[in-house]
Amino acid sequence: MKRRYYYLVWVQFLGFRYSGWQKQPGQRTIEGMLSKTLKFILPQQRFKILGAGRTDAKVSALDAAFELIIEETPLTDNEEFIKNFNINLPADIKVFKIDNITKDFNVIQHSKSKEYCYIFSFGDKNHPFCAPYMANITEDLNLDVMIKAAALYEGTHNFKAYTAKPGKNTQLVRTITKCEIVENTLLTANFFPKRSYMLRVCGKGFMRYQVRMIMGALIQLGKGRLKIKDIELSLKEGTDIKLSYVAPGSGLLLNHLEFE
């Protein structure tokens, strides 16, 4: 039996050019780019990548991670490996840390907490350079009612209305430990609008589109197309409320990831 060596690799990426994390035929993805680069810097070595989660197209990350499993030959110098990896990765992906782990570690099951931030502005159209980082709603929004409604998502709820085509085994009941809208101080630039805002959502794990659909419902609420009562009903068991608006991927980023 071949010996395997296990590493947890921490990575940041700007997702604007990519069709999400997961490798897909004919698409540029984060996993695909990492694999392609690893094949170049680890020639003749067998390896496997396991992501801590699957981000959607255009979604970015400041604190993401993947498990790297290498057969037969271990890394001899982690710092040199990081340096070589970054030299060969494109400018919008950066590896910033690597931890030695054991085969007992599970990058998905041992996830303790994830914090997603969704950055947005509203009213005037943004400078074009804002597009990779922030969603721009050109209509006015009632921010006060959105702030009030965001708190309704905290706690344990059935989020069936907040995912697309859930499978038979999809865990629809999820716990959100924090959900709030605050002023954006996470990312700044001289071309950003004077004021921008951020939805911060924390929990152990999220379903596909869940955070973007929460943001979408809050945007619809801010436009007056939904009422707070609709948000309350959407979180009840057996709800028949259909939420169709998924907020754009480019406003969303994984801000913090923590393992048990």
Phi, psi and omega per residue, in radians:
M1 nan 2.312 -3.117
K2 -1.274 2.439 3.120
R3 -1.378 2.470 3.136
R4 -2.079 2.604 3.125
Y5 -2.156 2.409 -2.955
Y6 -2.085 2.369 -3.124
Y7 -2.426 2.561 2.997
L8 -1.866 2.018 -3.058
V9 -1.864 2.194 -3.119
W10 -1.698 2.378 -2.972
V11 -2.498 2.605 3.008
Q12 -2.098 2.553 3.091
F13 -2.711 2.620 2.986
L14 -1.692 2.029 -2.964
G15 -1.494 0.021 -2.957
F16 -1.034 -0.559 -3.108
R17 -1.592 -0.022 -2.934
Y18 -2.010 2.642 3.110
S19 -1.590 0.761 3.115
G20 1.617 -3.004 -3.107
W21 -1.353 -0.910 -2.894
Q22 -1.199 2.388 3.116
K23 -1.048 2.282 3.140
Q24 -2.414 2.438 -3.139
P25 -1.037 2.290 3.073
G26 1.282 0.142 -3.121
Q27 -2.110 2.571 3.036
R28 -1.503 2.041 -3.130
T29 -2.245 2.843 3.126
I30 -1.126 -0.852 3.139
E31 -1.046 -0.733 3.134
G32 -1.083 -0.723 -3.140
M33 -1.204 -0.682 3.089
L34 -1.111 -0.774 3.136
S35 -1.098 -0.773 3.139
K36 -1.052 -0.738 -3.132
T37 -1.209 -0.702 3.121
L38 -1.107 -0.654 3.092
K39 -1.067 -0.564 -3.132
F40 -1.347 -0.729 -3.057
I41 -1.549 -0.266 3.075
L42 -2.135 1.085 -3.084
P43 -1.122 2.527 3.135
Q44 1.134 0.198 3.086
Q45 -1.925 2.427 3.063
R46 -1.521 2.362 3.128
F47 -2.587 2.905 3.117
K48 -2.470 2.498 3.108
I49 -1.978 2.337 3.020
L50 -2.229 1.995 -3.112
G51 -1.375 2.650 3.102
A52 -1.312 -0.172 3.123
G53 3.091 2.985 -3.118
R54 -2.008 1.916 3.072
T55 -1.443 2.643 3.135
D56 -1.371 3.013 3.074
A57 -0.969 2.368 3.076
K58 1.300 -0.067 3.122
V59 -1.372 2.433 -3.082
S60 -1.887 3.055 3.107
A61 -2.612 2.352 2.995
L62 -1.722 -0.278 -3.044
D63 -2.668 1.354 3.122
A64 -2.036 2.936 -3.109
A65 -2.646 2.703 2.997
F66 -2.492 2.665 3.089
E67 -1.561 2.267 3.098
L68 -1.963 2.105 3.124
I69 -1.958 2.118 -3.104
I70 -2.022 2.359 3.127
E71 -1.587 2.443 2.932
E72 1.261 -0.941 -3.046
T73 -1.983 2.055 -3.131
P74 -1.327 2.900 2.998
L75 -1.201 2.412 -3.119
T76 -1.598 -0.457 -3.097
D77 -2.606 1.818 -3.076
N78 -1.054 -0.720 -3.116
E79 -1.156 -0.706 3.109
E80 -1.165 -0.631 3.093
F81 -1.101 -0.794 3.107
I82 -1.029 -0.802 -3.124
K83 -1.053 -0.819 -3.131
N84 -1.163 -0.700 3.107
F85 -1.029 -0.863 -3.084
N86 -1.171 -0.619 3.098
I87 -1.033 -0.609 -3.040
N88 -1.715 -0.170 3.055
L89 -1.406 2.691 3.037
P90 -1.149 2.882 -3.026
A91 -1.114 -0.368 -3.087
D92 -1.658 0.216 3.022
I93 -2.337 2.318 -3.134
K94 -2.424 2.245 2.987
V95 -1.561 2.290 -3.082
F96 -2.149 -0.129 3.127
K97 -2.837 2.666 3.048
I98 -2.469 2.308 3.127
D99 -2.042 2.415 2.984
N100 -1.326 2.286 3.135
I101 -2.286 3.074 3.113
T102 -1.891 2.982 -3.125
K103 -1.173 -0.282 3.125
D104 -1.303 -0.309 -3.132
F105 -1.282 2.374 3.087
N106 -2.142 1.988 -2.998
V107 -1.111 -0.412 3.126
I108 -1.634 -0.902 -3.065
Q109 -1.212 -0.472 -3.105
H110 -1.596 0.151 3.053
S111 -1.210 2.178 -3.076
K112 -1.689 -0.701 -3.072
S113 -2.754 2.448 3.032
K114 -2.220 2.413 3.038
E115 -2.074 2.050 3.051
Y116 -1.800 2.475 3.044
C117 -2.140 2.351 3.102
Y118 -2.038 1.989 -3.063
I119 -1.692 2.301 -3.099
F120 -2.599 2.814 3.012
S121 -2.418 2.912 3.123
F122 -2.584 2.832 -3.100
G123 1.738 -2.013 -3.117
D124 -1.131 2.659 3.085
K125 -1.231 2.450 -3.104
N126 -1.335 2.861 2.917
H127 -1.030 2.433 -3.102
P128 -0.978 -0.491 -3.114
F129 -1.195 -0.232 3.120
C130 -1.295 -0.325 -2.957
A131 -0.913 -0.688 -3.124
P132 -1.252 -0.270 -2.952
Y133 -1.988 -0.367 -2.927
M134 -2.596 2.436 3.034
A135 -1.418 2.460 -3.092
N136 -2.103 1.943 3.097
I137 -1.700 1.969 -3.014
T138 -1.391 -0.157 3.030
E139 -1.551 2.785 3.041
D140 -1.266 2.559 3.108
L141 -2.132 2.550 3.019
N142 -1.486 1.602 -3.031
L143 -1.147 -0.620 -3.103
D144 -1.053 -0.773 -3.129
V145 -1.239 -0.556 3.083
M146 -1.151 -0.728 3.110
I147 -1.089 -0.743 3.132
K148 -1.108 -0.758 -3.082
A149 -1.262 -0.533 -3.109
A150 -0.986 -0.642 -3.108
A151 -1.150 -0.369 3.141
L152 -1.135 -0.409 -3.105
Y153 -1.377 -0.257 3.132
E154 -1.196 2.528 -3.115
G155 1.824 -2.976 -3.117
T156 -1.730 2.146 -3.095
H157 -2.463 2.857 2.969
N158 -1.545 2.010 -3.056
F159 -1.754 0.555 -3.125
K160 -0.971 -0.629 -3.112
A161 -1.300 -0.095 -3.015
Y162 -2.031 0.560 3.021
T163 -2.607 2.799 -3.117
A164 -1.798 2.215 3.071
K165 0.823 1.111 3.128
P166 -1.136 2.484 3.109
G167 -1.385 3.051 -3.104
K168 -1.084 -0.577 -3.088
N169 -1.760 0.144 3.138
T170 -1.152 2.250 3.097
Q171 -1.405 1.808 -3.045
L172 -1.456 -0.452 3.124
V173 -1.487 2.079 -3.093
R174 -2.311 2.727 3.107
T175 -1.972 2.191 3.048
I176 -1.880 2.133 -3.070
T177 -1.538 -0.387 3.132
K178 -2.639 2.317 3.038
C179 -2.593 1.963 -3.077
E180 -2.639 2.682 3.005
I181 -1.889 2.177 -3.132
V182 -2.326 2.979 3.046
E183 -1.200 2.466 -3.131
N184 -1.328 2.007 2.981
T185 -2.129 0.044 -3.072
L186 -1.263 -0.822 3.107
L187 -2.109 2.387 3.097
T188 -2.380 2.658 3.073
A189 -2.822 2.690 -3.102
N190 -1.212 -0.224 3.094
F191 -1.733 -0.001 3.078
F192 -1.226 2.701 3.028
P193 -1.107 2.815 -3.104
K194 -0.997 -0.642 3.125
R195 -2.284 2.307 2.994
S196 -2.417 2.877 -2.964
Y197 -2.294 2.943 -3.037
M198 -2.555 2.227 2.938
L199 -1.537 2.141 3.102
R200 -1.919 2.154 -3.103
V201 -2.247 2.224 -3.129
C202 -2.146 2.460 3.081
G203 -3.062 3.057 -3.119
K204 -1.285 -0.676 -3.117
G205 -2.823 2.718 -3.070
F206 -2.315 2.628 3.077
M207 -1.442 2.908 3.107
R208 -1.021 2.273 3.130
Y209 1.231 -0.002 -3.005
Q210 -1.008 -0.887 -3.101
V211 -1.183 -0.701 3.137
R212 -1.162 -0.542 3.100
M213 -1.367 -0.539 2.993
I214 -1.100 -0.819 3.107
M215 -1.083 -0.713 3.128
G216 -1.065 -0.744 3.124
A217 -1.146 -0.681 3.126
L218 -1.185 -0.628 3.066
I219 -1.136 -0.774 3.110
Q220 -1.089 -0.638 3.059
L221 -1.118 -0.788 3.141
G222 -1.101 -0.492 3.094
K223 -1.449 -0.164 -3.103
G224 1.526 0.178 -3.127
R225 -1.552 -0.255 2.990
L226 -2.252 2.776 3.056
K227 -1.971 2.838 3.120
I228 -1.000 -0.612 3.117
K229 -1.052 -0.626 3.112
D230 -1.122 -0.690 3.109
I231 -1.114 -0.782 3.123
E232 -1.045 -0.789 -3.125
L233 -1.173 -0.576 -3.097
S234 -1.142 -0.325 -3.093
L235 -1.734 0.052 -3.128
K236 -1.561 2.596 3.103
E237 -1.013 2.320 3.082
G238 1.291 0.317 -3.139
T239 -1.066 2.547 3.072
D240 -1.862 0.179 3.097
I241 -1.243 2.272 3.123
K242 -1.883 2.110 3.089
L243 -1.810 2.128 -3.009
S244 -1.891 -0.295 -3.034
Y245 -1.584 2.068 3.057
V246 -1.827 2.062 -3.129
A247 -1.069 2.585 -3.096
P248 -0.970 2.530 -3.095
G249 -1.150 -0.504 -2.998
S250 -1.219 -0.192 3.071
G251 -1.523 -0.199 -2.975
L252 -1.711 2.409 3.016
L253 -2.520 2.563 3.027
L254 -1.449 1.973 -3.015
N255 -1.650 -0.521 -3.098
H256 -2.686 2.402 3.137
L257 -2.300 2.308 -3.109
E258 -2.327 2.421 3.138
F259 -1.951 2.721 3.100
E260 -1.210 nan nan
